[in-house]
Amino acid sequence: MEIREATACDAEQIVKVIANAEESGFMLFSPGERQVNVEGMAKRIDNMNRQQKSAFLVAQEDSTILGYMVVQDDVPQRIAHRAYLVIGVHSDSRGKGVGKALFNFATHWAKEVGLHRLELTVLVKNTVAVQLYKKMGFEVEGVKKHSLYIDGQYEDEYYMAKLL
């Protein structure tokens, strides 16, 4: 498995992995709620590649994209040391080390570009992801009560972070 920065040529496969990841019900968007298109994704990847402290990473085996991670920094000087992470792994590749590989690569990359803090949010009930994030050194810093409304229920999210 190879972890690398995405290119616009990866957009079609990434769109498919995003749609599959959202089918899990654990992502911000409900299954089928948003329509990510290849052209828009290619532009997003190109834009992120031009930013010094942001990256769109992919896990690839042979010629197949297995998962992705977005590392998004912010512009104001006071928060330029931190980045927010979003990860998605195709259902066929879960439990096979893809997430761990993406986190390891992202952590190393973040240190190289001078980031000091990585942040993410996760549904409290997504226990598999919470365990992975803890294993990768993230700590729960707080609970966002009733942060999401899913299938007629308010759901809590953990706010997690890792200092580099």
HELIX and SHEET records of a PDB file:
HELIX    1   1 ALA A    8  ASP A   10  5                                   3    
HELIX    2   2 ALA A   11  GLU A   22  1                                  12    
HELIX    3   3 VAL A   38  ASN A   49  1                                  12    
HELIX    4   4 GLN A   77  ILE A   79  5                                   3    
HELIX    5   5 SER A   91  SER A   93  5                                   3    
HELIX    6   6 VAL A   98  GLU A  112  1                                  15    
HELIX    7   7 THR A  127  LYS A  135  1                                   9    
SHEET    1   A 7 GLU A   2  GLU A   5  0                                        
SHEET    2   A 7 ALA A  55  GLU A  61 -1                                        
SHEET    3   A 7 THR A  64  ASP A  73 -1                                        
SHEET    4   A 7 ARG A  82  VAL A  89 -1                                        
SHEET    5   A 7 ARG A 117  LEU A 123  1                                        
SHEET    6   A 7 GLN A 153  LEU A 163 -1                                        
SHEET    7   A 7 GLU A 139  ILE A 150 -1                                        
END                                                                             
